[in-house]
């Protein structure tokens, strides 16, 4: 699915079962850049279960050490494809 958005935060959520080798994760969409620096609420939050890997293509991104999340700014749109156990993310970004 393709979404028009300015930025996203991608992160891992806690596993239900510690024995699993897959994780739930989220992708939050925002209308502003650097949403982690504000109290801005996402315009949409997508959650995915049982992911082993997130594969991200064609974008510059930032890794937030404090929260172990990824931030992608300056987006025009982002395409997200859920093919368990992998999540594919590809963006169109203003450079």
NUKEVEX-840355 format. One line per 2 residues: number of its first residue (from 1); their letters; for each residue x, y, z of N, C-alpha, C. Coordinates in Angstrom, 3 decimals, padded with zeros to 6 digits. Example, Ala and Ser with C-alpha at 12.3 -4.5 7.8 and 13.67 -1.06 7.14 Angstrom:
1 = as = 013.190/-005.690/007.800/012.300/-004.500/007.800/013.200/-003.300/007.800  012.850/-002.250/007.080/013.670/-001.060/007.140/012.900/000.030/007.870
END
This chain:
1 = xx = 000.847/-001.172/000.000/000.000/000.000/000.000/000.899/001.243/000.000  000.489/002.264/-000.715/001.272/003.494/-000.781/000.572/004.598/000.000
3 = xx = 001.369/005.381/000.741/000.845/006.454/001.581/001.585/007.748/001.267  000.859/008.849/001.192/001.472/010.168/001.085/001.733/010.638/002.511
5 = xx = 002.988/010.945/002.810/003.357/011.336/004.159/004.667/012.107/004.123  004.943/012.879/005.146/006.161/013.694/005.231/007.297/012.920/005.910
7 = xx = 006.949/012.093/006.926/007.968/011.321/007.636/007.335/010.097/008.285  008.199/009.140/008.654/007.739/007.940/009.363/008.714/007.595/010.478
9 = xx = 008.182/006.951/011.477/009.002/006.317/012.512/008.702/004.824/012.441  009.761/004.014/012.398/009.641/002.562/012.335/010.261/001.993/013.598
11 = xx = 009.542/001.096/014.260/010.075/000.529/015.491/009.563/-000.866/015.773  010.226/-001.508/016.701/009.876/-002.854/017.132/009.039/-002.770/018.405
13 = xx = 008.078/-003.669/018.516/007.265/-003.759/019.728/007.663/-005.022/020.480  007.181/-005.161/021.702/007.510/-006.334/022.505/006.840/-007.587/021.953
15 = xx = 007.591/-008.687/022.011/007.051/-009.980/021.587/006.061/-010.487/022.621  005.067/-011.220/022.162/004.117/-011.844/023.074/004.763/-013.044/023.753
17 = xx = 005.575/-013.766/022.993/006.226/-014.963/023.492/007.735/-014.800/023.301  008.478/-014.801/024.381/009.930/-014.587/024.328/010.645/-015.691/023.557
19 = xx = 009.997/-016.800/023.334/010.592/-017.924/022.605/010.564/-017.689/021.093  009.696/-016.792/020.622/009.563/-016.532/019.182/010.822/-015.877/018.626
21 = xx = 011.087/-016.123/017.350/012.189/-015.431/016.685/011.662/-014.357/015.731  010.394/-013.997/015.894/009.772/-012.919/015.124/009.245/-011.855/016.090
23 = xx = 009.065/-010.640/015.575/008.633/-009.512/016.397/007.463/-008.791/015.745  006.595/-008.199/016.550/005.652/-007.236/015.995/006.383/-005.896/015.818
25 = xx = 005.965/-005.121/014.832/006.585/-003.819/014.617/005.521/-002.818/014.200  005.909/-001.539/014.185/004.971/-000.488/013.790/005.640/000.468/012.817
27 = xx = 004.808/001.129/012.022/005.229/002.229/011.155/004.232/003.347/011.414  004.722/004.461/011.973/003.869/005.623/012.249/004.132/006.695/011.202
29 = xx = 003.061/007.222/010.609/003.152/008.232/009.560/002.845/009.610/010.146  003.630/010.610/009.712/003.489/011.977/010.236/003.455/012.997/009.110
31 = xx = 002.872/014.162/009.402/002.804/015.282/008.460/003.947/016.277/008.645  004.880/015.971/009.554/006.011/016.862/009.817/007.300/016.053/009.810
33 = xx = 008.433/016.738/009.618/009.737/016.096/009.765/010.127/016.049/011.232  010.999/015.119/011.584/011.509/014.952/012.955/010.393/014.894/013.990
35 = xx = 009.419/014.038/013.812/008.302/013.980/014.761/008.712/013.542/016.165  009.843/012.879/016.283/010.331/012.438/017.589/010.746/013.613/018.472
37 = xx = 010.906/014.787/017.898/011.288/015.978/018.658/010.080/016.774/019.128  008.877/016.285/018.827/007.651/017.005/019.171/006.684/016.067/019.888
39 = xx = 005.552/016.602/020.249/004.478/015.801/020.840/003.426/015.461/019.789  003.805/015.612/018.514/002.891/015.356/017.402/002.395/013.909/017.408
41 = xx = 001.111/013.767/017.168/000.482/012.442/017.089/000.530/011.976/015.635  000.814/010.689/015.394/000.851/010.222/014.004/-000.504/010.369/013.319
43 = xx = -000.467/010.616/012.010/-001.707/010.663/011.238/-002.253/009.253/011.037  -001.335/008.277/011.086/-001.733/006.868/010.950/-000.642/006.008/011.573
45 = xx = -001.055/004.959/012.280/-000.099/004.003/012.849/-000.457/002.618/012.326  000.511/002.006/011.657/000.329/000.669/011.104/001.087/-000.324/011.972
47 = xx = 000.463/-001.436/012.310/001.114/-002.465/013.123/001.149/-003.769/012.346  002.265/-004.472/012.479/002.481/-005.717/011.764/002.958/-006.782/012.752
49 = xx = 002.429/-007.985/012.632/002.781/-009.094/013.523/003.811/-010.002/012.859  004.544/-010.718/013.655/005.406/-011.825/013.210/006.387/-011.445/012.110
51 = xx = 007.113/-010.341/012.298/008.105/-009.912/011.318/009.499/-010.380/011.736  010.236/-010.859/010.765/011.616/-011.272/010.993/012.583/-010.174/010.565
53 = xx = 012.207/-009.462/009.495/013.106/-008.463/008.931/012.294/-007.358/008.261  012.821/-006.108/008.347/012.262/-004.983/007.601/013.306/-004.586/006.564
55 = xx = 012.923/-004.582/005.308/013.834/-004.249/004.220/013.440/-002.875/003.687  014.370/-001.904/003.799/014.098/-000.508/003.451/014.967/-000.129/002.252
57 = xx = 014.333/000.458/001.218/015.056/000.800/-000.013/014.841/002.262/-000.406  015.855/002.827/-001.031/015.797/004.131/-001.715/015.512/005.320/-000.821
59 = xx = 015.914/005.286/000.436/015.712/006.439/001.319/016.923/006.631/002.226  017.124/007.879/002.648/018.068/008.187/003.711/017.287/008.096/005.013
61 = xx = 017.883/007.498/006.037/017.172/007.377/007.306/018.096/007.643/008.469  017.494/007.870/009.641/018.229/008.107/010.878/017.840/007.056/011.896
63 = xx = 018.843/006.576/012.634/018.621/005.593/013.686/018.661/006.324/015.027  017.569/006.236/015.783/017.484/006.916/017.071/017.974/005.969/018.161
65 = xx = 019.156/006.220/018.682/019.762/005.335/019.670/018.947/005.230/020.950  018.344/006.323/021.361/017.593/006.324/022.621/016.404/005.373/022.591
67 = xx = 015.752/005.256/021.451/014.555/004.430/021.404/014.647/003.242/020.470  015.802/003.055/019.813/015.977/001.973/018.840/014.994/002.054/017.689
69 = xx = 014.600/003.258/017.301/013.662/003.447/016.205/014.387/004.059/015.010  013.763/003.947/013.842/014.265/004.572/012.625/013.331/005.707/012.240
71 = xx = 013.913/006.822/011.787/013.120/007.955/011.302/013.510/008.218/009.854  012.498/008.364/009.012/012.721/008.738/007.616/011.992/010.060/007.396
73 = xx = 012.756/011.111/007.051/012.218/012.457/006.834/012.180/012.796/005.348  011.568/013.937/005.051/011.530/014.520/003.700/010.902/013.585/002.670
75 = xx = 009.873/012.883/003.073/009.201/011.960/002.166/008.148/012.666/001.320  007.916/012.130/000.145/006.752/012.486/-000.666/005.700/011.399/-000.477
77 = xx = 006.182/010.139/-000.478/005.292/009.003/-000.252/006.125/007.802/000.187  005.443/006.807/000.701/006.104/005.580/001.132/005.218/004.397/000.762
79 = xx = 005.854/003.352/000.272/005.146/002.132/-000.114/005.521/001.039/000.878  004.515/000.393/001.458/004.734/-000.644/002.457/004.066/-001.928/001.983
81 = xx = 004.854/-003.004/001.916/004.345/-004.295/001.482/004.621/-005.320/002.579  003.560/-005.940/003.074/003.651/-006.953/004.121/003.676/-008.335/003.479
83 = xx = 004.847/-008.951/003.486/004.995/-010.321/002.996/005.664/-011.119/004.106  004.862/-011.463/005.125/005.422/-012.151/006.291/006.366/-013.262/005.875
85 = xx = 007.533/-013.371/006.461/007.978/-012.696/007.669/008.755/-011.411/007.414  008.663/-010.843/006.200/009.393/-009.617/005.898/008.433/-008.470/005.590
87 = xx = 008.876/-007.274/005.953/008.139/-006.056/005.641/009.033/-005.242/004.698  008.508/-004.881/003.531/009.257/-004.119/002.548/008.779/-002.678/002.557
89 = xx = 009.727/-001.746/002.676/009.412/-000.318/002.709/010.274/000.376/001.665  009.618/001.136/000.783/010.329/001.890/-000.235/009.722/003.276/-000.298
91 = xx = 010.579/004.312/-000.305/010.069/005.663/-000.262/010.502/006.527/-001.427  009.714/007.558/-001.675/010.092/008.641/-002.582/010.414/009.814/-001.670
93 = xx = 011.644/010.278/-001.777/012.139/011.259/-000.823/012.692/012.478/-001.545  012.403/013.663/-001.000/013.018/014.900/-001.492/014.426/014.947/-000.924
95 = x = 015.396/015.136/-001.753/016.802/015.137/-001.275/017.324/016.536/-001.168
END
